Each structure stands twice: as C-alpha cells, then as structure tokens.
Amino acid sequence: MVSNRTSVQSITLVLDDLPEHCTRVVLAASLDGAGLTFGDVGAIELDFAAGTESSTAIRSTLDAATVERTLLLAELYLRGEHWRLRAVGQGYETDLAELARRYGVDIDE
C-alpha cells in the first residue's frame, strides 16, 4: 500500500545539448517494488516549464493507470524546426528494461 505522501521529482533537459540527430526524447518512469503498480501510486502531475526559473507552461495529469509497472510520461519531439511536447500516459505491465528495448535501447541483463 502506498502512503499519501507527495514525492516531487524533476528532470532538466537542455535541448541544445542533445546530439544533432536526436529528434525525440521519451520520458518514462518505472516502479521498483514487488507488486507495486501505478494504479497504487495514483495520479501523476506533470508540470513543464521553459527553464528552471520559468513558471509552468504546460500541466498534465496522468490518472488512468491500473496494473502498469512502467509508464511513458511524455515525449518531446522535433517537428520542423520547433520542439513540441506530448503528454502520453501509456503504461505497460513489463519492467523498464523491456520498455527501453521497445525503443531500441540495448540492455544488458
């Protein structure tokens, strides 16, 4: 059982630091714990800002998870010359390694 405490995690992504061939960045989360699912965790709030000193520009709530252990949170993708953001909320019952393999990441077991 998950307690009612709030945990805040943040990611800082500097688009100018990405390799030139990079056209998409996928943000995902995975749970580590026997039997724990995103349905147990509850709603996940995503806040996106243009910089660490900027206020929230986009907010999304992902709250439809049930038995998923990994969750695609969002995708940043290049369309033309502009980066765009899409909240996803797609979940899988598999672990993070399996999700990474789906995106072509070589994972050593």
N, C-alpha and C positions, 0 to 999 in steps of 0.2 A: 504494500500500500504506500502510495506517495503522500508525503505530508503537504500541507497547504503553504509551504514556504515558497517564496519567489526567488528564482535564480536568474541573474542577468549575465548574459554572455555577449561579447561583441567581437566583430571582425572588422578590421580595417583593410581595405583593398585599394591600392594605388594603381589605377588603370595604366598610367604612363610606365609603370614598372613591368607590365606584362610583356612577354615576347611578342614581336610583331605579328606572328602567325596566329596568335590567340584571338579567337572571335567569340568565345563563350566561356563563362565561368559558372559552375554549378555549385551552389551552397547546399550542403546536406548535413543531417545530424543522425547520430546513431545512439542507441541506448545500450549500456553495459550493465547487465544485471539479470539474473535468472528470472524469466517470466515477466519482466517489466516491458510494457508496451506504451506507445504514445497515447493510447486511449486512457491509460492510467495517469499519464502526465497532465492531460487536459489541454486547454487552449494554449497555443504558442503565438505570442505577439511579435511581429517583425516591424521594426522601425528602420527606415533608410534615410540617410542624410548625405549631402554632397561633400561633407568633410566633418572632421571631429568637432569643429567649432560651430557647425551649422545645425539649425533646428531640423526636426523630422520633415522630410519632403513627401515620403510615402509610408503608409502604415497598412499592414495587413494582419488579419487574424486567421490562423490555421487551426480549426477546431473540429474537424470531422474524422480524426484518426480513431481507430479502434484497436486492431491487433498488430499494427505495424511496429517494427523494431528499428527501421531506418526510414528517414523521411527527407524527400527533396524539398527544401525550403523555398529556394528562389533560383532564378537564372539571370545572369547579366549576359546580354548578347549584343554583338555589334551589328547594326543594321545601317548599311550605307556608311556614313562617317560618324554616326551617333550611337552611343551605348544606350541600351534600353534595359528595363528591369521587368521581370515577370515573377510574381509570387506563384508557387506551384502547389505545394501541399500534397504531392503524390507520395504514398508510402508503400513499403514492402515489408514482408514478414522475414526477409533474409537479413544477414548481418552487413556491416559496412563494406567488408571486403568484396562481397558479392555485388553490391551496388557499384563499387568502383570498377569491377570487371565489366559491368554493363556499359560503362563509359570508356572502355579501352585502357584502363589503368592496369599495369602488370603488378600483381600482388603475389609476393612470396609467402607461403604458409609456414 
